[in-house]
Amino acid sequence: MIYASFIAEFWDEHILAHERQGVFLVLVGFILSFAFIRMSTRLMRSPKVPWWPGSVVSDSGVHLHHLVFGIVTMMIAGTLGFAAHGDSPYAEICGFFFGVGAGLTIDEFALWVHLEDVYWAKEGRSSIDATVIAAAAMGLVVLGVNPLDLGSESEGVAAVIASGVLLFAVVAICFLKGRNLHGIVGFFVFPVALYGACRIGKPNSAWARRRYGERRPKKQAKAEGRFPPDRRTDRFKEAFRDIVGGKPSEGVAAAREEALAATREATEEVRQRAEQVAHVADRGHHEDDKHHD
């Protein structure tokens, strides 16, 4: 009952009151279609469910990827959405199916970039990253965050233009430094972008290649120290990608192992510091005893 009351209150006060039901249904359709197609592709590869329908492949060997269905769905839903002129419930229905199409399409984001079927390869993990970023951006819009709300006319045109230029410049620096998540979220929440722009860039980023390296070896060393290969954060990200990407049992197991390892290291660090403090205290007591003697 408490959960249902919370959902109803959120729907009334944050969705209906601000007329965001359309974009909310886009997000719902996006998440549901992505979850379904990920489950479907996993079941296609499982020998335990031979009855699950497979991929659409013609007799000549042409593979019709599900992003094609997503693109067509978005085209139809978008066109009908414009034709609806915002009338309810037609606009909301179109929004939902637009989200469905977007989920099917972005699930094969890696295919856009590599122009080859890398769905189950390492390169295919970029589809998970793109999905998480897109869902986060939609969620921020649902919550009312408007990246184009740069100021009012009372503040002056020059101030509004300067705010916009600053926002896009800081977000661009985040992307150049390889801090893509900071850039995406920062486009909606400026302090996040400012934080990412002020931090050290990743060692293989465009920013590092241009401004670190031999020109600033200390900066390059700092970047490599901050982002070492196979660092724990990356392993957590890989576990998260497994969970979202269709291998939840493996992802949960990997995340559990990393969490336990991090806990053991933190415990050991606390123990060592406690011993150092105790050692310093004992030394102080010995010095006091000598002084009294």
N, C-alpha and C positions, 0 to 999 in steps of 0.2 A: 504494500500500500504506500509506504514512504517513497519507494522508487517510482511508482506510477505517479504519485503526486508531484515529484520533482520533474519528471518528464513533461507532465501537463503544464506545470508552471513555466518551465523553460520554453515550451512551444508557444504559450500565450504571450509571455513577456518579451522574449527575445526573437521569436520567429514571426508570429502573426502581427505583433504590435509594430514591427519595423518592415513588414512585407518582405521577409527574406525566405518565404516558404519555397520559392522557385529554386534558389541557389542551394537551399538545404536539401531539396530532393535531388538536385544534381549530385551532391556529395553522397547521398544515400545510394543512388543508382551506381555511382562510380565505385564505391566500396563493395557493394553486393556483386556487381559484375566481375570485378577483379578477383574477389574471393571465389566466386563460382568457377571462373575460367582456370584459376590456379588449381583448384580441386580437380577439375575436369582433366587437365593435362597430366596431373599425377596419376589419376585413375586409368588414363589411357596407357600408361607405361607399366601398370601393375598387372601381373599375371593372375592375381586373385579375383579380378573383376573383368573377365573377358567379354562380358555382355555390355560393358560401357562403350558407347559409340566412339570411334576414333576420329582422326583428322579427315578433312574433306580433300581427297586426292582423286584427280581424274585418271582415266585409263591411260592417258599419255604421260602421266607422272607429275602433272602440275599440282602443287600443293597450295590450297587456298587457305592462307593464314587467317586467324580470327581477327586480326586487325582490319582486314577487309570488311568484315561484318560490322566492326566498330565504326569505321569511316562512313559506311553507308547509313548506319543508324544515326550517327551525328548529323549527316547531311539532311536526312528526312526530318529528324526531330527539330533541327535548327530552322529549317524552312517552314515547317508547320508552326513552330513557336513564333516566328515573325508574323505569320498569317493570323495567329490567335489574338494579336494586339493586346496581350496581357490579360485576356479574359480568363477567369477561373471557371472550371478546373483545367481547361485545355492547356494553358501556359505551364501549369505545374506538371501535368502529364508529359508534356514535351521536354520539360526540364529533367524529369526522371530518366526518360529514355536517352536524352543527350548524355547524362552521366553514365548510363549503361554503355553507350558507344565509346565514351572516353575511357572507361575502364578496360574495355576490350582492346582498345588501340594502344594505350600506354603500357599494357602488359607486354607488348612486343616493342617497347621503346628501343631496345638494343638493335632491333632489325632496322630501325630508321637510320641509326648511326653507322652500323657496319655493313648494311645492305646484304646480309647473309644470315642464315638461320643459326644463331648462336644462343638460342633460347636456354639450353641446358649447359652451355659453356660458361667459363668464368666471366666472359664479356657480357653474358646475359644478365648478370647481377645488376647491371646499370638500370634495368627495367624496374627492379625493386626500389632502388634509390629514387628514380623518377616518380614512381607511384607514391612513395612516402612524402616526397616534397610537394607533389600536386595535391595530395589529400590534406597536408598541413596548410597549404595556401588556401584551399577551399574552406577549411575549417575556420581559418582566421577571418575570411570574408563573411561566413555565417555568423561569427561572433561580432561582426560590425566593424572590423578593422578595415579602413579605407586608405590604401596607399596613395591615392590621388587627392586626398584631403590635405592640401599643402598650406592652406591658409584662406583667409577671407579677403574680399575686395577692400575692406576697410584698412587692411594692413598694407595695401599698395601692391600694384602689379609687380614692381621690382622685387619686393620681398617674396611674393609667391613664386616668381621665376627662380630666384636665388635658392629657395627651399627645394624646388624641384631639381635644379642642377646639382645641389649638394647631395640630395638623396640618390640620384642616379650615379653620381661620381663615387660615393662611398660603396654602393652596391657593386659597381664595376670593379673596385679595388678588391672586394671580397672574392669575386670570381677569379680575378687575376692571381690572387694569392692561393687559390685552390680551396677556399672556404665557401663551398657552394651552399651549404645549409644556412650559414650566416647570411649569405647574400639573398637567398629566397625569403627567409623569415624576416630579414632586415628590411626588405622591400615593403613589408607591412608594418614592422615594428622597428623604427629607425635606430634606437639604441643598440639593438642586436647587430645591425650592419656596422655601426660605428665601432663596436667592440671588435668585430671580425676584421675590420680594416686596420685597426691599430695593432693587432696581434701579428706575430711572425708568420710569414707565408710558408706553405709546404715546400719542401726542398725540390720537388719536381714541377712546381707550378710555373706558369709563365712569368710571374713576378720574380721568382727566385732565379730563373734563367737570365732574366734581364738585369737584376739589381744585386744578386748575391754572387755565388760562384767565385771566380778569381778576383773579381772587383772588390768584393767584401767577404773574404774567407771566414771572418768571425761570425757574420750573419749566416753564412751557409752552414757552418758548423753548429750554430744554435738551432737552425731549422732542422738539420738532420738529427740533432739530439732531442728536439721536441717531437719529431715525427719519425721515430726509428721504424725500420721494416718489421712487420709482424708484431706491432705493439698491442697491448691488451685491448685498447679501445677498438682497434681494427678487428680483433678476434670477437669482441662482443658484437660488432656490426655484422660480421659474417654469421654469427649465431642468430642474430635478429633477421637477417636475410633468409636464412634457412626456415625460420618460423613463419615468416610472411610468405616466402616463396614456395611453400608446399612440402617442407620437410620438418614439421614441428617437433617431432620426437628427437631428431638429431640436433636441432637448434636448441631445444630446451636442455638437452644433456650437455651440450657444449657451453651454454650460458651458465649452467649450474657449476661445471668444473672451473670456469673462469672466476665465478663469484667465490667459490671455495678457496681458490688459489689467492685471490685478492684479499680475502679475509685472513688467511694464514700469514700472508706477507705483512698486512697491517698489524696483526697481533704480535708478530715477531719484532716489528719496528717499535711498537709501544713498549714491549718488554725490554728491548735494548735501551730505549730512552729512560725507562724507569731505573734500569741498572746504572746508567750513567749518572742520573740524579742522586741515587743512593750512594754511589761511589764518591761523588762530590761532597755529599753531606757527611759521609764517614771521614773524608779527608779533613773537612772543617772541624769535626769533633776532635780528631787527633791533634790538630794544630792548637785548638783551644786547650786541650789537656797539657800539651807541652808548654804552652804559655803560662798556665797556672803553676806547673812544676817549677 
